[in-house]
């Protein structure tokens, strides 16, 4: 059995639950099995949006984020259910508890996926035997399907788990990268979205193989340090360790400024907070992060300093949302004295792609509808300057209580201490 494990290096599994929300619903109601099922918000309304769907529904062309009316047009017999996040969280916690029976080196990355380092598990069985055992036990005890990737690092394990769904087990070694990954389109690589793909294509990088051999100077100029990281990944390299404690990490991104003169002008102070929020949003976007808590710092003329923060129901990254939260905090905590310094900080930041939302879909749809607008604004501002197009602001309006019924499905939900 020792011969099936490398003498140097690691064996990493990536466990990815298949069509998780829909599968959990099927586990609770077996009559739904084998039928086209979608989870969506505002199921009574045509403007609802698909959160996820079963593989039976996908055969009809139904996709995540598709408007409900379009999905029903493609699949008239589609069964639609509202999300039940208590069920999903319970199933997720049970799944991770099962994984920890094999090794303590389990790193949740979202509600329905996680990494395992089984390098020291040769006494249990071979990597493939362990993967089969995990897959079968999750199916037998939770009635949920999953796919598992087996590889020497996180990137390849994640890539492998995507190769065969549902209920697949795929081994991907470094020596397989040239034949199995390099011919694929660069946009099929984990970690590359549409915008990054467009930038890479402008450099003549169309396949993962092209990226693996791309000019480092050009990549860094176009994508910053992330360009070099992606090239590294395209060559099958990834030095990240499986970190069980990553769910406890709390990081922050913030900006502050000392005012040119002490001020008691609320409109001026709110304008400064709005500007600081924009800087925080830009840094979050550049790093691919979202904040789960927004905080402000107020330093008065007498140098007394206070900090106040608010934990959000849902991670945010957009400039307007950060500004709204920060301004509301300022209004409720400023005592009216002259202000010397202001700061805005996003706390407990997580990777944007790992920020899963609990959607009652009012806010999901609201956010989805805003995305094309923000994208168009960014393009116009990039071409003609920031002042070319701006969203109107009302600094005197008190937004009051945040009524968005959303909840983060970030790693905090997987923290066993909760």
PyMOL commands that set and color helices and strands:
alter all, ss='L'
color gray80, all
select helices_A, chain A and resi 2-4+20-28+30-32+55-58+68-74+85-99+127-142+154-161+174-181+186-188+194-202+208-212+216-223+225-234+244-248+266-287+319-333+352-354+362-384+386-388+411-414
alter helices_A, ss='H'
color red, helices_A
select strands_A, chain A and resi 12-17+37-40+50-53+79-81+106-110+113-117+146-151+169-172+252-263+289-300+305-316+339-347+350-351+356-359+406-409
alter strands_A, ss='S'
color yellow, strands_A
deselect
rebuild
show_as cartoon
